[in-house]
Amino acid sequence: MRPVSDTLKGIVSSTHTAKTRVRTVTGFPQSTAPAGAGEPLAVVDGFVEMDSSAEVRSTIDLEVRAPYGSLLPDGTELFVEYGVEVSGGSFEWTSLGYFRIDEVTQAGWDGTLRITGSDRMAQVRDTENMFSSQSIPAGTSDQVFYASLLYSNQAQTWMHSSAGVFGTAAVAIVFDYDANSATVGYQQPLGEDTYYEMMKTRAERSGKRLFFDYLGQLNVVSDVVEPNPVADLIVRAGKGGQLSNVSRQITRRGVYTSVRVTGQQATEGDPPWGWSGSGGASVPNPAPNAPSWYGKFGRIVKRFASPLLLDQPACTAAADTLMSKVKGLPSVLSFDMIPHPGLETLDTVVVTWPENTASAGTVPDATTSGQAEEIHVVDRLRFPLAGGPMSVTTRAKYLVVP
């Protein structure tokens, strides 16, 4: 969850006074108070959408009053904030992120401007390596690897001086592990892929995911998503609760009962491979809560390949990691709520439901004492920039089938 004050947390649990601030920025700020930000734009409508599983985690769709040609998709970034009035005329501002302008559209000669944009991962995804003769030496730390690909002035002797995604001074990268100790195991050609593909391959080898956060910093953190022991937010469903337009779904989409991982052989022999599965003594490393390979769910295989996996133990370890993510059938919950600027994708939300099933045609009362709790992880959310509710989609995996 983004850092917000306890005062704000109490205010946003009910209807509150709020406004949006959108400003252009220069350079490559990584701050909630970027120096030299422009004057606030006149926001008419729009939203910020966040998706935890997307390559580009955050995007913006914005309508503003501004002269045509004053905002261009030339690398200009927008810094977006949501302000909540915490006392008479005083607002607490929360960053929703930095967004590159991708497209500007005007309907009519004097109409408003519609702007679509993407967070900084879009630039990483769009930038290709044109110096294919380069190779990353064995022993290169993850810290140097990611910094070299992102920032041209961090280039090592093995990398062309004009390579890298952003031509900016070295700035922070967030790791949830010791990136100076983790190293590339063998010399790796850079090839002509996008920098995103190169970074993604390295991250997946380490069981990590990549995204840019609300500060504009690259995060390289665990790809295994588990609910936090302490919920980031607790909400009530039903009559008198905070949720509206609630819908629930149970799906088998994305669920598998075995994983086969293939690596790369250093010689001309067959490549190494390993597997993991669930539900039987003959299946190695079972995931006990997953649907069974031998049960009625079916024998659904997920295949994965990486040139960074050089032997059978490494392939099996990668298969175990992928298999451990299957906890049961996903339960998907969608709802609208009063906007909470601190809420992010992958935050843990506890939803309280009336314990007893409601009669047909009645609405459960969320204020009654008998309640049941469900623990969910936020998967997607849409944050309004001109009033209205915030739309949230969460997921939980605890329903088990034989």
C-alpha positions, 0 to 999 in steps of 0.5 A: 500500500502507498504510504498515507496518514492515519487521518486520511485512512479514516476519512476515505472510509466514507464520502470525502472531498477530493481532487486530482492534480496532473502536472508535466515533469522534466528529467527523470524524477523519482519522488512524490514532490518532483522539482520543476513540475509544471502547473496543474492541468485542467482535468475534465475526466479520466482514470488510472488503471493498474493491472498486476499481471500486465507488462505495463502495470499502470496506464492513464486515460485522461481528458483535459482542457488545453490548447492542441499541441501544448501536450505532445507524445515526445517523451513528456511525462505526467505526474498524477496525484489524488488529494484528500481534504484532511482539514479545512482547505488542506489536502493530503496528496498521494502519488498515482505515478508517472506516465509517458504521453502516448497519444493525444486526440482532439474531437473538434477544433476547440474540443478537450484533449484526450490523452492516453499514457503508460508508466515507465515500463512502456519505454523499456518494452519499446527500446531495442538493443541495436548493439548485438555483439555485446555480451554480459560477462559471467559474474555480473551482479544483478544490480549492475545488470539492471542498472546497465540496461536501464541507464546508459551512463551506467554502462560497463566496459562490455556495453556500448556507451550509447546503450540503455533505455534511459539517458539519465543519471543513476537512480534507485532500483528496488530489490527484495533481495541482495542484488549485489550478491546475485550474479549472472552464472555464465556469459550471456549474449545480449542479442537484439531483443528489447531491454524488457525481454532481457530483463524479464528473462533474468527476473523469471530465472530468479522467480521475480517480477518487474514493475515501476511503482508510484515513485517511478522506480523499477521494482524487482521483487518476488513473483510469488504473491501471498496475502500479507499477514496484516491486511492492507484494507478491511472492507464490508460487503452487503447492506450498510457496507462499503462495496457496491456492484459486487460480483463473484466468479470461480474459474479454472482459467490459468490453473494447471496440475503439472509443469514441465520446464526446459533449459538450454544445453551447452553442447549439442545434446538434448536440453535439460528438463524438469517437472513438478506436479500434484496429487500422487506419490509418483509425482515429484514435489507435489503441491498439496492444495492444488487440483490433482494430476490424477483427479477429475480436474484433468492433466493440464500442463504448463510449459516454460523454457529459459536459456538460463537453465543449464541443468536438470536440478535448475529446471526442476527448481523452476518447475517447483516455483511455478507449481507452488503458485497453484493453490486451488481454483481462483475465486475472483471478486469485483466491486466498486468502492469509495476511492482509496488512494493508498490501495495498490495492486497486490495489496491484501484486502479482507472482505467481510460477508454476512455469514448466513445466505440471504433470502431471495430478493434481499440484500445481506446486512453488513452491520450484523454480528455474524460475519465471514471473512475472505482474504483477497489480493488486489489484481486490478483497479481503476482509479477515477480522476474526476469523481465516482467510485473506484473499481476493484478486482481481487483474487483468492485461491483457496477452493480445492478440488480433488 
